Amino acid sequence: MIGDKKELRKQITEKLSKVTKPQYEHLSYHIAKGLYQDEYWRDAKTIGLTISRQPEVDTYQIIRRAWEEGKQVVIPKCLPKNREMIFRTLNQFDQLESVYYGLLEPIESETTEICPSSIDLLIVPGLAFTESGYRLGFGGGYYDRFLTKYNGHTLSLAFQLQIVSQLPVETHDIPVEKLITDQKVMFVNG
């Protein structure tokens, strides 16, 4: 099972590495446009999402749009000791610092922790997705653990090439409610 996931991560990462910068920008823009038209986005006052790194769908433009619309943006802070994650407010990009693996996270002294029940919409990252909403993460299990105590709406943003026919699904895996790709919106669950 773990070997399958490792091999799939490698395959998807390889596919994504072939996306040129102009393609990446174009596809990310189309995905963001689909998100802005979605009812989960429109109804959400507080949105949880990660700070993207290429080749993930660009979230910088999404964060800017959320601020323009008066939405509160919260981003994850990983707690490696207990392999959990919390969300903290983000009001400007200079409240970020580079942590392990070059991930950008909120600076604790400049941001405020938000409880999971205050997040209306959680945009869940992943490397690969099935049309039924299951995802293959990056291997840390942080989102899997967080989703067990989260009751708001969930969706994932993905390039169509990240959609696969099947994934090794485990009993603790929780699918997202919607997938938004550069080609379509899939209401998959919930």
C-alpha positions as CSV (number, residue, x, y, z in Angstrom):
1,M,0.0,0.0,0.0
2,I,2.7,2.5,1.0
3,G,4.8,1.5,-2.0
4,D,1.8,2.2,-4.3
5,K,1.4,5.6,-2.8
6,K,5.1,6.4,-3.1
7,E,5.1,5.3,-6.8
8,L,2.0,7.3,-7.5
9,R,3.4,10.4,-5.9
10,K,6.5,10.0,-8.1
11,Q,4.4,9.6,-11.3
12,I,2.1,12.6,-10.6
13,T,5.1,14.8,-9.6
14,E,6.8,13.8,-12.9
15,K,3.7,14.8,-14.9
16,L,3.4,18.1,-13.0
17,S,7.1,18.9,-13.6
18,K,6.3,19.0,-17.4
19,V,3.7,21.8,-17.0
20,T,5.4,25.0,-18.3
21,K,5.1,28.2,-16.3
22,P,2.7,29.8,-18.8
23,Q,0.5,26.7,-18.7
24,Y,0.7,26.6,-14.9
25,E,-0.5,30.3,-14.7
26,H,-3.3,29.7,-17.3
27,L,-4.6,26.6,-15.6
28,S,-4.4,28.0,-12.1
29,Y,-6.4,31.1,-13.3
30,H,-9.2,28.9,-14.7
31,I,-9.3,26.8,-11.6
32,A,-9.6,30.0,-9.5
33,K,-12.4,31.3,-11.7
34,G,-14.3,28.1,-11.1
35,L,-13.7,28.5,-7.3
36,Y,-15.0,32.1,-7.2
37,Q,-18.3,31.0,-8.8
38,D,-18.8,28.2,-6.3
39,E,-21.4,28.6,-3.6
40,Y,-19.0,27.3,-0.9
41,W,-16.7,30.2,-1.7
42,R,-19.4,32.7,-2.0
43,D,-21.0,31.7,1.4
44,A,-17.7,31.4,3.3
45,K,-16.5,34.1,5.6
46,T,-13.4,32.3,6.8
47,I,-11.4,30.2,4.3
48,G,-8.6,27.8,5.2
49,L,-5.9,27.1,2.6
50,T,-2.2,26.5,2.1
51,I,0.4,28.7,0.7
52,S,1.1,26.9,-2.6
53,R,4.4,25.9,-4.1
54,Q,4.6,25.1,-7.8
55,P,3.4,22.7,-9.1
56,E,0.4,23.0,-6.7
57,V,-2.5,25.2,-8.0
58,D,-1.5,28.8,-7.3
59,T,-3.2,30.0,-4.1
60,Y,-1.6,33.4,-3.9
61,Q,-4.2,34.9,-6.3
62,I,-7.0,33.1,-4.4
63,I,-5.7,34.6,-1.1
64,R,-5.6,38.1,-2.7
65,R,-9.2,37.7,-4.0
66,A,-10.4,36.5,-0.6
67,W,-8.9,39.6,1.0
68,E,-10.5,41.8,-1.7
69,E,-13.9,40.2,-0.9
70,G,-13.5,40.8,2.9
71,K,-13.0,37.2,3.7
72,Q,-10.8,36.0,6.6
73,V,-7.9,33.8,5.4
74,V,-6.4,31.2,7.7
75,I,-3.4,29.0,6.8
76,P,-2.0,25.9,8.5
77,K,0.9,25.8,11.0
78,C,2.2,22.2,11.4
79,L,3.1,21.0,14.8
80,P,5.6,18.2,14.1
81,K,5.9,16.9,17.6
82,N,2.4,15.5,17.6
83,R,2.0,15.6,13.8
84,E,-1.0,17.9,14.0
85,M,-1.8,21.2,12.5
86,I,-3.6,24.4,13.5
87,F,-4.8,27.3,11.4
88,R,-3.8,30.9,12.0
89,T,-5.0,34.2,10.5
90,L,-3.1,35.7,7.5
91,N,-3.7,39.4,6.8
92,Q,-0.6,40.0,4.6
93,F,2.1,37.9,3.0
94,D,4.9,39.3,5.2
95,Q,3.3,37.4,8.1
96,L,4.8,34.2,6.6
97,E,8.1,32.5,7.4
98,S,9.9,29.6,5.8
99,V,9.9,26.5,7.9
100,Y,11.0,22.9,7.2
101,Y,11.0,21.7,3.6
102,G,10.7,25.4,2.5
103,L,7.0,25.5,3.4
104,L,5.6,29.0,4.3
105,E,3.7,29.1,7.5
106,P,2.3,31.9,9.7
107,I,4.6,33.7,12.1
108,E,3.0,33.0,15.5
109,S,3.8,36.4,17.1
110,E,1.9,38.1,14.2
111,T,-1.1,35.9,13.7
112,T,-3.9,34.4,15.7
113,E,-5.0,30.8,16.1
114,I,-8.5,30.0,14.8
115,C,-10.5,27.0,16.0
116,P,-11.6,24.5,13.4
117,S,-15.3,25.3,13.9
118,S,-14.7,28.9,12.7
119,I,-13.5,27.8,9.3
120,D,-16.4,27.8,6.8
121,L,-14.4,26.3,3.8
122,L,-11.3,24.3,3.9
123,I,-9.4,24.0,0.6
124,V,-7.5,20.7,1.0
125,P,-4.3,20.2,-0.9
126,G,-3.2,17.0,-2.5
127,L,-1.0,15.5,-5.2
128,A,-3.6,13.2,-6.8
129,F,-7.4,12.9,-6.6
130,T,-10.2,10.5,-7.6
131,E,-13.5,11.8,-9.0
132,S,-15.1,10.5,-5.8
133,G,-13.1,13.0,-3.7
134,Y,-10.3,10.9,-2.2
135,R,-6.9,12.4,-2.3
136,L,-3.3,11.4,-2.1
137,G,-1.5,13.9,0.1
138,F,2.2,14.7,0.3
139,G,2.8,12.1,2.9
140,G,2.7,13.8,6.3
141,G,-0.9,12.9,7.2
142,Y,-1.5,16.4,8.7
143,Y,-4.8,17.0,6.8
144,D,-6.1,13.5,7.4
145,R,-5.8,14.1,11.2
146,F,-7.3,17.6,10.9
147,L,-10.3,16.5,8.9
148,T,-11.4,14.2,11.7
149,K,-12.2,17.2,13.8
150,Y,-13.5,19.5,11.1
151,N,-17.1,19.9,10.1
152,G,-17.2,22.7,7.6
153,H,-17.2,22.4,3.8
154,T,-14.2,20.9,2.0
155,L,-13.0,21.1,-1.6
156,S,-9.8,20.6,-3.5
157,L,-8.3,22.4,-6.4
158,A,-6.5,20.3,-9.0
159,F,-5.1,20.3,-12.5
160,Q,-7.0,17.7,-14.6
161,L,-3.8,15.7,-14.9
162,Q,-3.9,15.1,-11.1
163,I,-7.2,13.2,-11.4
164,V,-6.6,9.4,-11.3
165,S,-9.1,6.5,-11.7
166,Q,-8.2,5.1,-8.3
167,L,-6.1,5.5,-5.2
168,P,-5.1,3.2,-2.4
169,V,-7.8,4.3,0.1
170,E,-7.5,3.5,3.8
171,T,-10.2,3.4,6.4
172,H,-9.2,6.8,8.0
173,D,-9.2,8.6,4.6
174,I,-11.9,11.3,4.4
175,P,-12.9,12.5,0.9
176,V,-13.5,16.2,0.1
177,E,-17.0,17.3,-1.0
178,K,-16.0,19.0,-4.3
179,L,-13.1,19.0,-6.8
180,I,-12.5,22.0,-9.0
181,T,-10.2,21.4,-11.9
182,D,-9.3,23.5,-15.0
183,Q,-12.0,21.5,-16.9
184,K,-14.9,21.1,-14.5
185,V,-16.4,21.2,-11.0
186,M,-17.2,17.9,-9.5
187,F,-19.6,17.7,-6.6
188,V,-18.5,14.4,-5.2
189,N,-19.6,14.1,-1.6
190,G,-21.5,15.7,1.2
